[in-house]
């Protein structure tokens, strides 16, 4: 794989970052912001710069740890995983292209002051020229950027120095014309003015001495540009009436006309054109690196990672970005779409602030030479500030960001997911947190208080089958000094009066009582026996369990079939409505099991499932095998974390524990005598997150259905399924 040449020094880094910001943010947006907030637009620019700072600090840190092409995409992909990385890469690529198109179309009106030219053809010609410059190489692009920024800053400095004496304090009164709401709305509008501050991170692979030059370039350009924005906007407000600037397509030129005359207007026109061209130039340079980096990671076609043999630039990626830019200028109302891109840019900055937390909390290799100060409060401030600004962007902008997000997610699912096996640092952080929570709940479940188990018999059973069920129930309650309640639930037709059915005992009922009393002698636990006659067995079981306040219902049941999921049989109904846990048994014989397999379903083991396993294993001196579904090409970090979870779970159990890596269990040489599974959640989300077992059982199996009150919530279950 080819790499990019490191030939961009600090002056170039500063020029790229400053040039990426000083464009539409000062030459186009002040007119719209002044309409929204009045004179407080000055404060809006300052506030926006402050809210950008956390993301700038976060990206500076991550850029020194990962100086690779791709910037935002690389950090979010490595930190939050390939799905969010795809969303961030595609969305940021589009948003930078949108802003470049806006800069070119917005810059042409300044040219119209001196020349009578059509807007779109000139914008298309400038875009084509910049695409060719980027194809020739980053060094040529950087040199052009330095020249552009130098001339632009000289012209703007002339405007500031020449206009400052003409500022009228009266033009700032009243200051907050639309209150705090107007100020926040204007801040959200001009936020995109600072989006370019972190563009340099996307070309970090081409920066000399990135540990020093990237943080200095990002933070230095942000401080300088914020000051320049505030000065220029303050002068624009102070030297003109609000209506003049607010209705203008060339607000800076109109302000210069008032203070520095025709020659000053000419200088501003030159500065505006150069600034907007530099914004578009930096946009093409940085945005083209997103598909380049994504292609190297397999998220988009590999052809986009091709590096030109002649110029050493990602030619295919630049060409694609240029084609999108040209299409936007020619066919799309850029101003509106730029607002949509602004909302997504805020979302990306929020993700950046979250990503740095994932890296610091995770176990991935992460060794930045620069660290963001006041961590994590800086990042918390950035996230909260971004969320507030999003609420001010309007429904259309938010909807557009959602469309980009959904489209990127669909692309990931259809194209990238089968091709990548990576995961982000955040995934491992969440996995560890979920594992710790489940282990704590498991320890509580294993040390529970005295409780009762109801053995529900729905038909006459043989001595061997009842003995197996009673021994299971006794093994479960014995560690807790519990009690077993054995009840035969007899169902009679609706037309038969219950009084008649209960007046006399049938021979079968007599045999049941005698058989149960005989079996209970050797159980060493308290056993209550009874019969209940009803017209509806399933309701009778649930009603008795609720009245008796038993903690668990244990019953025989064959493996759930598809019709059980769609229609429901009596036992399924009991699982869904019982006021307690339910254990369903597929009985192939139960006599002091030597090896018990605790079967995983892809998530962490259910606490109640582990508690049942521990109780039975300790009563029979059994060995426990921790079974877990095998996955192909699983990330190494996932395997390490899950192995740590298994080891900690084994420490909680008081019996010998095997793991799938133990020789005795590889290849299935030792078949278990008993399997204990976690039952599928019968609520709607069970169809989404739980997997039913379809293999016919080869030994006795107990399926543990925890009561709804003990089941994890939707978000928790989702994370269990995703991260484990």
C-alpha positions in Angstrom: 0.0 0.0 0.0 1.4 3.4 -0.9 1.6 6.3 1.5 1.6 10.0 1.0 4.7 12.2 1.1 5.2 14.3 4.2 6.0 17.7 2.7 3.6 20.2 4.4 5.3 22.4 7.0 3.7 24.6 9.8 3.2 27.7 7.5 1.3 25.6 5.0 -0.7 23.9 7.8 -1.7 27.4 9.1 -2.5 28.6 5.6 -4.7 25.6 4.9 -6.6 25.9 8.1 -7.0 29.7 8.0 -7.9 29.5 4.3 -10.4 26.8 5.0 -12.2 29.1 7.5 -12.0 32.6 6.0 -14.4 32.3 3.2 -18.2 32.1 3.3 -18.0 32.6 7.0 -17.0 36.2 6.6 -17.9 37.2 3.1 -21.4 35.6 2.8 -22.9 34.5 6.2 -22.7 37.9 8.2 -25.6 39.3 6.1 -27.8 36.3 7.0 -26.6 36.2 10.7 -27.3 40.0 11.1 -30.8 39.4 9.9 -31.2 36.8 12.6 -29.5 38.3 15.6 -28.9 42.0 14.9 -25.7 43.5 16.4 -25.2 40.5 18.7 -23.9 38.7 15.6 -20.5 39.8 16.9 -21.0 37.7 20.0 -22.4 34.9 17.9 -19.1 34.6 16.1 -17.2 34.6 19.3 -19.5 32.0 20.9 -19.2 29.8 17.8 -15.4 29.9 18.0 -15.6 28.9 21.7 -17.9 26.0 20.9 -15.6 24.7 18.2 -12.6 24.7 20.6 -13.4 21.3 22.3 -13.5 19.5 18.9 -10.4 21.3 17.8 -8.6 20.2 21.0 -9.9 16.6 20.6 -8.8 16.4 17.0 -5.4 17.9 17.8 -4.9 15.1 20.3 -6.1 12.3 18.1 -4.1 13.7 15.1 -0.9 13.3 17.0 -1.8 9.8 17.9 -3.0 8.8 14.4 -1.3 11.1 11.8 -3.1 9.5 8.8 -5.0 10.8 5.9 -8.7 10.9 6.6 -8.9 13.1 9.7 -12.4 13.0 11.2 -13.2 9.7 9.5 -10.1 8.0 10.8 -10.7 9.1 14.4 -14.4 8.2 14.5 -13.9 4.9 12.6 -11.1 3.8 15.0 -12.9 5.1 18.0 -16.5 4.4 17.4 -16.4 1.6 14.8 -16.7 1.3 11.0 -20.5 2.1 11.0 -20.1 5.5 12.5 -16.9 5.9 10.7 -18.7 5.4 7.4 -21.4 7.9 8.4 -18.8 10.5 9.5 -16.6 9.9 6.4 -19.4 10.1 3.9 -21.2 13.0 5.6 -18.1 15.1 6.1 -17.0 14.5 2.6 -20.4 15.8 1.3 -20.4 18.7 3.8 -17.0 19.9 2.7 -17.9 19.6 -0.9 -21.1 21.5 -0.2 -19.1 24.3 1.6 -16.7 24.4 -1.3 -19.5 24.9 -3.8 -21.1 27.6 -1.6 -17.7 29.4 -1.4 -17.4 29.4 -5.2 -20.9 30.5 -6.0 -20.9 33.0 -3.1 -17.5 34.5 -4.3 -18.7 35.2 -7.8 -21.0 38.2 -6.8 -17.9 40.0 -5.6 -16.4 39.6 -9.1 -19.6 41.0 -10.5 -18.8 44.3 -8.8 -16.0 44.8 -11.4 -17.1 42.5 -14.2 -20.4 41.6 -15.7 -20.1 37.8 -15.6 -22.6 34.9 -15.2 -22.3 33.3 -11.8 -22.4 29.5 -12.4 -20.1 29.3 -15.5 -17.4 31.3 -13.6 -17.9 29.1 -10.5 -17.6 26.0 -12.6 -14.4 27.2 -14.3 -12.8 28.1 -11.0 -13.8 24.6 -9.6 -12.3 22.9 -12.6 -9.0 24.8 -12.2 -8.8 24.0 -8.5 -9.4 20.3 -9.2 -6.5 20.3 -11.6 -4.2 22.0 -9.1 -5.1 19.4 -6.5 -4.3 16.6 -8.9 -0.8 18.0 -9.4 0.2 17.5 -5.8 -0.2 18.6 -2.1 3.0 20.6 -2.2 1.7 22.7 -5.2 -1.6 23.0 -3.4 0.0 24.1 -0.2 2.2 26.7 -1.9 -0.9 28.1 -3.7 -2.7 28.2 -0.3 0.1 30.2 1.3 0.1 32.8 -1.5 -3.7 33.1 -1.4 -3.9 33.5 2.4 -1.1 36.0 2.5 -2.8 38.3 -0.1 -6.2 37.8 1.5 -5.0 38.7 5.0 -3.2 41.8 3.8 -6.4 43.1 2.1 -8.5 42.3 5.2 -6.0 44.0 7.5 -6.3 47.1 5.3 -10.1 47.0 5.7 -9.9 46.5 9.5 -7.3 49.3 10.0 -9.0 51.7 7.6 -12.5 51.1 8.9 -12.0 50.9 12.7 -12.0 54.7 13.2 -15.5 54.9 11.6 -17.2 52.5 14.0 -20.3 54.1 15.6 -21.3 52.8 19.0 -24.9 53.7 18.3 -25.1 50.9 15.7 -24.7 48.3 18.4 -27.9 49.4 20.3 -30.0 47.5 21.0 -27.5 44.7 21.1 -29.6 41.6 21.7 -32.4 42.6 19.3 -33.9 39.0 19.2 -32.9 37.9 22.7 -31.0 34.7 23.5 -32.9 32.7 21.0 -31.7 34.9 18.1 -28.1 34.8 19.4 -28.2 31.0 19.5 -29.8 30.8 16.1 -27.1 33.0 14.6 -24.4 31.0 16.4 -25.7 27.8 14.8 -25.8 29.5 11.4 -22.2 30.8 11.6 -20.8 27.7 13.2 -19.9 26.3 9.8 -17.5 29.2 9.4 -15.1 27.4 11.8 -15.6 23.9 10.3 -12.4 24.3 8.3 -10.3 24.6 11.5 -9.8 20.8 11.7 -9.5 20.2 8.0 -5.8 20.0 8.3 -6.2 16.8 10.3 -7.5 15.1 7.2 -4.1 15.6 5.5 -2.1 14.7 8.6 -0.3 12.0 6.7 1.3 14.7 4.6 2.4 17.0 7.5 6.0 17.3 8.6 6.6 16.8 12.3 2.8 16.2 12.9 3.3 15.9 16.7 4.1 19.7 16.8 2.7 21.1 13.6 -0.8 19.7 13.8 -1.8 21.1 17.3 -0.1 24.4 16.6 -1.7 24.7 13.2 -5.2 23.9 14.5 -5.2 25.9 17.7 -3.3 28.8 16.2 -5.5 29.2 13.2 -8.6 28.9 15.4 -7.5 31.7 17.7 -6.4 33.9 14.9 -9.5 33.4 12.8 -11.9 33.9 15.8 -10.3 37.3 16.5 -10.3 38.3 12.9 -14.0 37.3 12.5 -15.0 39.2 15.5 -13.1 42.4 14.4 -14.4 42.3 10.9 -18.0 41.6 11.9 -17.9 44.3 14.6 -16.6 46.8 12.0 -19.3 45.8 9.5 -22.0 46.4 12.1 -20.4 49.5 13.4 -19.9 51.4 10.1 -23.2 50.6 8.3 -26.9 50.6 9.0 -28.2 47.0 9.7 -30.4 47.0 6.7 -27.6 47.7 4.3 -25.5 44.7 5.3 -28.4 42.3 6.0 -29.8 42.6 2.5 -26.5 42.4 0.7 -24.9 39.6 -1.4 -21.5 41.3 -0.8 -21.6 42.6 2.8 -17.9 43.2 3.3 -17.7 45.2 0.1 -20.6 47.3 1.1 -19.0 48.0 4.5 -15.7 48.9 2.7 -17.4 51.3 0.4 -18.5 53.3 3.4 -15.1 53.6 5.0 -12.2 53.0 2.6 -13.7 54.1 -0.7 -13.3 52.6 -4.2 -9.7 51.4 -3.7 -10.7 49.7 -0.5 -13.6 48.0 -2.2 -11.2 46.7 -4.8 -9.0 45.3 -2.2 -11.9 43.6 -0.5 -13.1 42.2 -3.8 -9.6 40.7 -4.3 -9.6 39.4 -0.7 -13.1 37.9 -1.0 -12.4 36.1 -4.3 -9.1 34.8 -2.9 -10.7 33.8 0.4 -13.5 31.9 -1.2 -11.3 30.3 -3.8 -8.9 29.2 -0.9 -11.9 27.8 1.0 -12.9 25.7 -2.1 -9.3 24.7 -2.6 -8.9 23.5 0.9 -12.2 21.8 0.7 -11.2 19.8 -2.3 -7.8 19.0 -0.8 -9.2 17.7 2.5 -12.5 16.2 1.4 -10.8 14.1 -1.3 -8.8 12.4 1.5 -12.0 11.0 3.0 -12.8 8.5 0.3 -9.1 7.8 0.0 -8.9 6.8 3.6 -12.2 4.9 3.6 -11.1 2.9 0.5 -7.9 1.8 2.3 -10.2 0.5 5.1 -12.5 -1.4 2.7 -15.5 0.8 3.3 -15.7 2.1 -0.3 -14.3 0.6 -3.5 -10.5 0.1 -3.4 -10.0 2.1 -6.6 -10.5 5.3 -4.6 -7.3 4.5 -2.7 -5.2 4.6 -5.9 -2.2 7.1 -5.7 -1.0 8.7 -8.9 2.4 7.4 -10.0 3.3 10.7 -11.5 2.0 13.2 -8.9 1.7 11.2 -5.7 -1.9 12.3 -5.1 -5.1 10.2 -4.7 -6.2 11.0 -8.2 -9.3 8.9 -8.3 -10.6 10.3 -5.0 -9.9 13.9 -6.1 -11.6 13.3 -9.4 -14.7 11.9 -7.7 -14.8 14.8 -5.2 -14.4 17.3 -8.1 -17.2 15.7 -10.0 -19.5 16.0 -7.0 -18.5 19.6 -6.6 -19.2 20.5 -10.2 -22.5 18.8 -10.1 -23.5 20.7 -6.9 -22.5 24.0 -8.5 -24.4 23.3 -11.7 -27.6 21.7 -10.5 -28.1 22.2 -6.7 -29.2 25.2 -4.7 -25.9 25.3 -2.7 -27.0 27.8 0.0 -29.7 25.5 1.3 -27.7 22.4 1.1 -24.8 24.1 2.9 -27.2 24.6 5.8 -27.9 20.9 5.8 -24.2 20.2 5.8 -23.7 22.6 8.7 -26.0 20.6 10.9 -24.2 17.4 10.0 -20.9 19.1 10.7 -22.1 19.9 14.2 -23.1 16.2 14.6 -19.6 15.2 13.5 -18.0 17.5 16.0 -20.2 15.9 18.7 -18.9 12.5 17.7 -15.3 13.7 17.8 -15.7 14.8 21.4 -17.2 11.4 22.3 -14.6 9.5 20.3 -11.7 10.9 22.4 -13.4 9.5 25.5 -13.6 6.1 23.8 -9.9 6.1 23.0 -8.9 7.1 26.5 -11.3 4.6 28.2 -10.5 1.8 25.8 -7.7 -0.7 25.6 -6.6 0.1 22.1 -3.1 1.4 21.4 -3.4 5.1 21.8 -0.4 7.3 22.6 -0.9 11.0 21.6 2.0 13.4 22.1 -0.5 16.2 22.7 -3.4 15.8 25.3 -6.5 17.9 25.4 -6.6 20.0 28.6 -9.4 19.7 31.2 -10.5 16.2 29.9 -13.3 15.2 30.0 -15.1 18.4 30.9 -13.9 20.1 27.7 -15.5 17.3 25.7 -18.7 17.4 27.8 -19.0 21.1 27.0 -18.5 20.5 23.3 -21.2 17.8 23.2 -23.7 19.9 25.1 -22.9 23.0 23.1 -23.3 21.1 19.9 -26.7 19.6 20.9 -27.9 23.1 21.8 -26.8 24.4 18.4 -28.5 21.6 16.5 -31.9 22.6 18.0 -31.4 26.0 16.4 -30.7 24.7 12.8 -34.3 24.1 11.9 -36.2 21.0 10.9 -35.0 20.9 7.3 -31.4 20.9 8.2 -31.9 18.2 10.8 -33.8 16.1 8.3 -31.1 16.5 5.8 -28.5 15.3 8.3 -30.7 12.3 9.1 -31.0 11.5 5.4 -27.2 11.5 5.0 -26.8 9.4 8.1 -29.4 6.8 7.0 -27.9 6.7 3.5 -24.4 6.1 4.9 -25.7 3.4 7.2 -27.4 1.6 4.3 -24.2 1.8 2.3 -22.3 0.3 5.2 -24.8 -2.5 5.6 -24.9 -3.3 1.9 -21.3 -2.9 0.9 -18.8 -2.4 3.8 -20.1 -4.7 6.6 -19.3 -8.0 4.7 -15.8 -6.7 4.0 -14.6 -5.4 7.4 -14.1 -7.1 10.7 -12.9 -4.2 12.8 -14.6 -2.5 15.7 -14.0 0.8 17.4 -12.5 1.5 20.8 -16.0 2.6 22.1 -17.4 -0.8 21.4 -14.9 -2.4 23.7 -15.6 0.3 26.4 -19.3 -0.5 26.2 -18.6 -4.2 26.1 -16.6 -4.0 29.3 -19.2 -1.8 31.0 -22.0 -4.2 30.1 -19.9 -7.2 31.2 -19.2 -5.6 34.6 -22.9 -4.7 35.1 -24.0 -8.3 34.2 -21.3 -9.8 36.5 -22.6 -7.7 39.4 -26.1 -8.8 38.7 -25.0 -12.4 38.5 -23.3 -12.2 41.9 -26.5 -10.8 43.4 -28.6 -13.6 41.7 -26.3 -16.3 43.1 -26.6 -15.1 46.7 -30.4 -14.7 46.6 -32.7 -15.3 49.6 -34.9 -18.3 50.4 -37.4 -19.0 47.7 -39.9 -21.5 46.4 -40.0 -23.4 43.1 -43.4 -24.6 41.7 -43.1 -27.9 39.8 -46.2 -27.6 37.5 -47.3 -31.0 36.1 -50.0 -30.7 33.4 -50.6 -34.4 32.9 -49.9 -37.7 34.6 -46.2 -38.4 34.4 -44.1 -41.5 35.0 -42.1 -41.9 38.2 -38.9 -41.4 36.4 -39.9 -38.1 34.8 -41.4 -36.7 38.0 -38.3 -37.8 39.9 -36.1 -35.9 37.5 -38.2 -32.7 37.8 -38.3 -32.9 41.6 -34.5 -33.5 41.9 -33.9 -30.5 39.6 -36.2 -28.3 41.7 -34.6 -29.6 45.0 -31.1 -28.9 43.7 -32.2 -25.3 42.8 -33.7 -24.5 46.2 -31.4 -26.4 48.5 -28.6 -23.8 48.6 -31.1 -21.2 49.6 -33.0 -23.3 52.2 -36.0 -23.1 49.9 -39.2 -25.2 49.4 -40.6 -27.2 46.5 -44.3 -27.0 45.7 -45.5 -29.9 43.4 -48.9 -29.4 41.9 -50.8 -31.4 39.3 -53.0 -29.1 37.2 -55.9 -31.1 35.9 -58.0 -29.5 33.2 -61.7 -30.5 32.7 -64.1 -29.5 29.9 -65.9 -26.2 30.3 -69.3 -27.9 30.6 -68.1 -30.0 33.6 -68.7 -28.2 36.9 -65.5 -27.7 38.9 -67.3 -28.7 42.1 -68.1 -32.1 40.8 -64.5 -32.6 39.6 -63.1 -31.8 43.0 -65.4 -33.9 45.1 -63.7 -37.2 44.5 -60.1 -38.2 43.8 -59.4 -40.2 40.7 -57.0 -43.2 40.9 -54.5 -41.1 38.9 -54.6 -38.4 41.6 -54.1 -40.9 44.3 -51.1 -42.4 42.5 -49.7 -38.9 42.0 -49.8 -38.1 45.7 -48.4 -41.4 46.8 -45.6 -41.2 44.1 -44.7 -37.6 45.1 -44.7 -38.4 48.8 -42.4 -41.3 48.2 -40.0 -39.3 46.0 -39.9 -36.4 48.4 -38.4 -38.5 51.1 -34.9 -38.5 49.6 -34.8 -34.8 48.5 -33.8 -33.3 51.8 -36.0 -30.2 51.2 -39.5 -29.3 52.3 -42.1 -30.4 49.7 -45.7 -29.4 49.5 -48.1 -31.5 47.2 -51.4 -30.6 45.8 -53.8 -30.8 42.9 -55.8 -28.0 41.2 -58.7 -28.6 38.9 -59.6 -25.9 36.4 -61.1 -25.2 33.0 -57.8 -23.5 31.8 -54.5 -24.9 32.9 -52.3 -22.0 31.8 -54.4 -19.5 33.8 -54.5 -21.8 36.8 -50.6 -22.1 36.8 -50.2 -18.3 36.6 -52.9 -17.6 39.2 -51.5 -20.2 41.7 -47.9 -18.9 41.2 -49.1 -15.4 41.9 -51.2 -16.4 44.9 -48.4 -18.5 46.4 -45.8 -15.9 45.4 -43.4 -18.6 44.2 -40.1 -17.4 42.7 -39.9 -19.9 39.9 -42.1 -22.2 37.9 -40.5 -25.4 36.6 -42.3 -27.4 34.0 -41.7 -29.9 31.2 -41.8 -28.6 27.6 -40.6 -29.7 24.3 -38.5 -27.3 22.3 -40.4 -24.2 21.1 -41.6 -24.5 17.5 -42.4 -21.8 15.0 -46.1 -22.0 15.7 -45.4 -21.3 19.3 -43.8 -18.0 18.4 -46.7 -17.1 16.1 -49.7 -18.5 17.8 -48.7 -19.5 21.3 -49.2 -22.8 23.2 -50.2 -23.0 26.9 -46.6 -23.1 28.1 -45.6 -20.2 26.0 -48.5 -18.3 27.5 -47.2 -19.1 31.0 -43.8 -17.8 30.1 -45.2 -14.5 29.0 -47.6 -14.0 31.9 -46.0 -15.7 34.9 -45.2 -13.4 37.8 -41.9 -15.1 38.3 -39.1 -16.9 36.5 -39.9 -20.0 34.4 -37.7 -23.0 33.8 -38.7 -25.2 30.9 -37.2 -28.7 30.9 -36.5 -31.1 28.0 -36.0 -34.3 30.0 -33.6 -36.9 28.7 -32.8 -38.1 32.2 -31.4 -36.3 35.3 -29.1 -38.2 37.7 -26.2 -36.3 39.2 -24.8 -34.6 36.1 -21.0 -34.5 35.9 -20.7 -31.9 33.2 -23.1 -29.0 32.8 -22.8 -26.7 29.8 -23.8 -23.1 30.3 -24.9 -22.1 26.8 -24.3 -18.6 25.6 -26.5 -16.9 22.9 -24.0 -14.3 21.8 -24.4 -11.9 24.7 -23.3 -12.2 28.3 -24.7 -15.0 30.3 -28.1 -14.2 31.9 -27.7 -13.8 35.7 -30.6 -16.2 36.5 -29.2 -18.7 34.1 -25.8 -18.6 35.9 -27.6 -18.8 39.3 -29.4 -22.0 38.3 -26.2 -23.5 36.9 -24.3 -22.7 40.1 -27.0 -24.2 42.3 -27.3 -27.4 40.4 -23.5 -27.8 40.0 -22.7 -27.3 43.7 -25.4 -29.8 44.7 -24.0 -32.5 42.3 -20.3 -31.8 42.4 -20.5 -31.0 38.7 -18.0 -29.3 36.4 -19.3 -26.4 34.3 -18.4 -25.7 30.7 -18.9 -22.1 29.4 -20.2 -22.5 25.9 -20.1 -19.5 23.5 -21.0 -19.2 19.8 -18.0 -19.2 17.6 -17.5 -16.2 15.2 -15.4 -16.0 12.1 -12.7 -13.4 11.9 -13.7 -11.8 15.2 -11.6 -8.8 16.2 -8.8 -9.6 18.5 -9.8 -7.0 21.1 -13.3 -8.6 21.2 -11.9 -12.0 21.8 -9.6 -10.7 24.6 -12.5 -8.8 26.4 -14.9 -11.8 26.2 -12.2 -14.1 27.5 -11.6 -11.7 30.4 -15.4 -11.7 31.1 -15.4 -15.6 31.1 -12.5 -15.7 33.5 -14.2 -13.3 35.9 -17.4 -15.3 35.6 -15.5 -18.5 36.4 -14.1 -16.8 39.5 -17.7 -16.2 40.7 -18.6 -19.9 40.4 -17.7 -22.2 43.2 -17.2 -25.3 41.0 -14.5 -26.2 38.4 -15.0 -24.3 35.1 -13.9 -25.2 31.6 -13.8 -22.7 28.7 -14.2 -23.6 25.0 -10.4 -23.3 24.6 -9.8 -26.1 27.1 -8.6 -29.3 25.3 -11.2 -31.4 27.0 -14.0 -29.4 25.4 -12.4 -28.8 21.9 -14.1 -31.0 19.3 -16.9 -32.0 21.6 -15.1 -35.0 23.1 -16.9 -34.6 26.4 -20.7 -34.4 25.8 -22.5 -32.6 28.7 -25.0 -34.3 30.8 -27.1 -31.1 31.2 -27.4 -27.9 29.2 -28.7 -24.7 30.6 -29.9 -22.1 28.1 -31.2 -18.6 28.3 -34.8 -18.3 27.0 -35.7 -15.9 24.3 -37.4 -12.7 25.3 -41.0 -13.1 24.2 -41.6 -9.4 24.0 -41.3 -7.7 20.6 -37.6 -7.0 21.0 -37.0 -10.7 21.5 -37.6 -11.2 17.8 -34.9 -8.7 17.1 -32.2 -9.6 19.7 -32.7 -13.2 20.7 -31.9 -16.4 18.8 -33.9 -19.5 19.2 -32.0 -22.8 19.2 -33.2 -25.1 16.5 -30.9 -28.2 17.0 -32.6 -31.2 18.6 -31.3 -31.6 22.1 -28.9 -34.4 22.8 -29.2 -34.3 26.6 -31.4 -32.9 29.2 -31.8 -29.1 28.8 -33.2 -26.4 31.0 -34.2 -23.1 29.4 -34.3 -20.2 31.8 -36.9 -17.5 31.2 -36.3 -14.6 33.6 -39.3 -12.6 34.7 -39.8 -9.4 32.7 -38.8 -7.3 35.7 -35.4 -8.9 35.7 -34.8 -8.7 32.0 -32.6 -6.0 30.6 -34.2 -3.0 28.9 -34.2 -2.4 25.2 -31.1 -0.3 25.1 -29.1 -2.7 27.4 -30.2 -5.7 25.4 -29.3 -4.0 22.1 -25.8 -3.3 23.4 -25.5 -6.8 24.7 -26.3 -8.2 21.2 -24.1 -5.7 19.3 -21.0 -5.6 21.4 -20.8 -9.3 22.5 
